[in-house]
Amino acid sequence: MSDERQDRTRSTTRGRATLRSADVDLVVIGAGIAGLAATKTARAEGLSVALIEASDRVGGRAHTDTDTLGLPFDRGCHWLHNARHNPFRALADRWGFVYRKAAIERRTHLGDRWATAAEERARERFEDEASARIDAVGAAGLDVPASEPLAALRERASPWEPVFTRFFTAVMGAPPERCSSLDFYNYEDGGDYPVRDGFGTLVARYAEGVDVSLETPARALDWSGAGVVVDTLRGRITARAAIVTVPTSVLAAGVIRFTPQLPAWKLAAIDGLPMGHTNKIALKFDRDVLGEDFGVPENAALELRPGAPQVPGFELRPFGRALAIAHVAGSLAQELERAGPLAMVSFARDQLRIAFGSKVQERLVAHATTAWSSAPWTLGAFSTAAPGRAAAREEYARPLAERLFFAGDAASVDAFGSAHGALESGITAARAAIDRVRLL
Ligand SMILES: Cc1cc2nc3c(=O)[nH]c(=O)nc-3n(C[C@H](O)[C@H](O)[C@H](O)COP(=O)(O)OP(=O)(O)OC[C@H]3O[C@@H](n4cnc5c(N)ncnc54)[C@H](O)[C@@H]3O)c2cc1C
């Protein structure tokens, strides 16, 4: 089953439809999850859709790499977040994908020993209280830096505060002082289930049969007339409406030239939703050293207190594989990415040694690293709402002139930064575009 899925991923990502100049009902820019969802929804309703993608594969930030390590490695999304209500879970069930339905077991290492059960409970209590304080402020409608409600906690000088900050930064892509309390509160939690063959593989299955023009970056979008005109490197597309699904940082960088320029309120929304930073460093061992020699359970998570928050969190033995995957976030992710893959690997290896000693380092045989912040069509990991800017998500999602629609993880209020948020926003944008096109 696993191999069959890997082949499917390859054939989907290599499939290519040549773009001719086209005149269609709808043009969708970006073949990540949001763009795929929008395209499938609109085509199912009979619209002619041109789906264009800048890179040489579909999926965007959903990408399972099976080549580098010879094992599925999710370079982007990995967990079915809010698994109780995640539409990808129903798709996984329908297509026979295996996922793990258990809470992630997090263990903390204190530098010279593992935390006791009582200490782990103290960490959990601290983290619960910190999250509850941010939520309480958000529930009251206050949109302040998420660090503000934590001020009183900080006075306690708890040893768990840096661990919480690391975890928060990994989840949000930015530290509490750069995130909106209201945005944090708006996110709907509900279980995190990893997909055995890779979330990217599940998305590749979702993309099967979807006609897409790869290596076709949109350079300009003219919405001054009755419809839209999109100029790409491979030709011009005229359409009645467009759905833009590219990440906010790509829009902020001016990769697509809009005529007329986007209005100030839309630019402000884009500005309020910068992409946060998260990267992964996967370390592969020649045997299951963490399980065999250290009794680490499958799919465990390791927190390191010394050095936190500027340390990675580790995912250990995903589905029993001989792997440790370091997750670095925020400024640490940016610095390491700038330093390059070897520096990333060396950093992760040294951090792992703190918990397991040099024996683990000796068993290392391969590695893989991500570089999402410099990936030209992504420029970050997922959207974060800056303090005071939680409402920017709804503004970002609001259409322009009834012919320019926006979707993607940034457009989701309660599932931003997530695969299912991107999916739902793509469907929502497509429905609005379908209604509009039918009126014309
Ligand atoms: C390291 C990491 C870990 C993550 N972990 C999880 C997780 O465990 N669970 C979860 O639910 N989510 C996770 N996410 C987030 C999730 O992957 C994203 O929210 C989701 O995939 C975003 O989909 P999208 O369609 O909005 O954007 P994207 O996937 O970014 O798609 C946008 C597409 O637009 C294309 N594009 C850009 N510019 C142009 C252009 N000019 N012309 C044409 N095409 C263009 C891009 O190449 C890309 O394919 C993670 C993300 C990262 C980076």
PDBQT file of the ligand as one rigid body, heavy atoms in Angstrom, charges set to zero:
ROOT
HETATM    1  C1  LIG A 501       6.814  22.848   8.438  1.00  0.00    +0.000 C 
HETATM    2  C2  LIG A 501       5.310  22.880   8.350  1.00  0.00    +0.000 A 
HETATM    3  C3  LIG A 501       4.568  22.035   9.152  1.00  0.00    +0.000 A 
HETATM    4  C4  LIG A 501       3.178  22.051   9.089  1.00  0.00    +0.000 A 
HETATM    5  N1  LIG A 501       2.471  21.154   9.848  1.00  0.00    +0.000 NA
HETATM    6  C5  LIG A 501       1.132  21.079   9.705  1.00  0.00    +0.000 A 
HETATM    7  C6  LIG A 501       0.418  19.999  10.302  1.00  0.00    +0.000 A 
HETATM    8  O1  LIG A 501       1.000  19.131  10.953  1.00  0.00    +0.000 OA
HETATM    9  N2  LIG A 501      -0.947  19.958  10.117  1.00  0.00    +0.000 N 
HETATM   10  C7  LIG A 501      -1.602  20.903   9.362  1.00  0.00    +0.000 A 
HETATM   11  O2  LIG A 501      -2.831  20.805   9.231  1.00  0.00    +0.000 OA
HETATM   12  N3  LIG A 501      -0.932  21.907   8.756  1.00  0.00    +0.000 NA
HETATM   13  C8  LIG A 501       0.417  22.006   8.897  1.00  0.00    +0.000 A 
HETATM   14  N4  LIG A 501       1.114  22.968   8.215  1.00  0.00    +0.000 N 
HETATM   15  C9  LIG A 501       0.373  24.003   7.476  1.00  0.00    +0.000 C 
HETATM   16  C10 LIG A 501      -0.223  23.501   6.180  1.00  0.00    +0.000 C 
HETATM   17  O3  LIG A 501       0.748  22.770   5.465  1.00  0.00    +0.000 OA
HETATM   18  C11 LIG A 501      -0.666  24.721   5.375  1.00  0.00    +0.000 C 
HETATM   19  O4  LIG A 501      -1.533  25.517   6.146  1.00  0.00    +0.000 OA
HETATM   20  C12 LIG A 501      -1.405  24.339   4.086  1.00  0.00    +0.000 C 
HETATM   21  O5  LIG A 501      -0.733  23.317   3.396  1.00  0.00    +0.000 OA
HETATM   22  C13 LIG A 501      -1.521  25.603   3.249  1.00  0.00    +0.000 C 
HETATM   23  O6  LIG A 501      -2.156  25.323   2.019  1.00  0.00    +0.000 OA
HETATM   24  P1  LIG A 501      -2.457  26.533   1.017  1.00  0.00    +0.000 P 
HETATM   25  O7  LIG A 501      -3.125  25.970  -0.157  1.00  0.00    +0.000 OA
HETATM   26  O8  LIG A 501      -3.110  27.631   1.770  1.00  0.00    +0.000 OA
HETATM   27  O9  LIG A 501      -1.016  27.125   0.655  1.00  0.00    +0.000 OA
HETATM   28  P2  LIG A 501       0.227  26.460  -0.093  1.00  0.00    +0.000 P 
HETATM   29  O10 LIG A 501       0.344  25.034   0.243  1.00  0.00    +0.000 OA
HETATM   30  O11 LIG A 501       1.396  27.325   0.210  1.00  0.00    +0.000 OA
HETATM   31  O12 LIG A 501      -0.162  26.577  -1.616  1.00  0.00    +0.000 OA
HETATM   32  C14 LIG A 501       0.032  27.754  -2.354  1.00  0.00    +0.000 C 
HETATM   33  C15 LIG A 501       0.565  27.361  -3.725  1.00  0.00    +0.000 C 
HETATM   34  O13 LIG A 501       0.732  28.542  -4.505  1.00  0.00    +0.000 OA
HETATM   35  C16 LIG A 501       1.881  28.374  -5.308  1.00  0.00    +0.000 C 
HETATM   36  N5  LIG A 501       2.310  29.700  -5.766  1.00  0.00    +0.000 N 
HETATM   37  C17 LIG A 501       2.965  30.667  -5.095  1.00  0.00    +0.000 A 
HETATM   38  N6  LIG A 501       3.135  31.739  -5.861  1.00  0.00    +0.000 NA
HETATM   39  C18 LIG A 501       2.573  31.471  -7.061  1.00  0.00    +0.000 A 
HETATM   40  C19 LIG A 501       2.417  32.184  -8.273  1.00  0.00    +0.000 A 
HETATM   41  N7  LIG A 501       2.898  33.437  -8.418  1.00  0.00    +0.000 N 
HETATM   42  N8  LIG A 501       1.775  31.588  -9.308  1.00  0.00    +0.000 NA
HETATM   43  C20 LIG A 501       1.292  30.330  -9.189  1.00  0.00    +0.000 A 
HETATM   44  N9  LIG A 501       1.414  29.602  -8.065  1.00  0.00    +0.000 NA
HETATM   45  C21 LIG A 501       2.041  30.168  -7.010  1.00  0.00    +0.000 A 
HETATM   46  C22 LIG A 501       2.857  27.684  -4.377  1.00  0.00    +0.000 C 
HETATM   47  O14 LIG A 501       3.902  27.052  -5.072  1.00  0.00    +0.000 OA
HETATM   48  C23 LIG A 501       1.947  26.697  -3.658  1.00  0.00    +0.000 C 
HETATM   49  O15 LIG A 501       1.886  25.458  -4.311  1.00  0.00    +0.000 OA
HETATM   50  C24 LIG A 501       2.505  22.948   8.222  1.00  0.00    +0.000 A 
HETATM   51  C25 LIG A 501       3.259  23.789   7.393  1.00  0.00    +0.000 A 
HETATM   52  C26 LIG A 501       4.640  23.749   7.443  1.00  0.00    +0.000 A 
HETATM   53  C27 LIG A 501       5.416  24.626   6.520  1.00  0.00    +0.000 C 
ENDROOT
TORSDOF 0
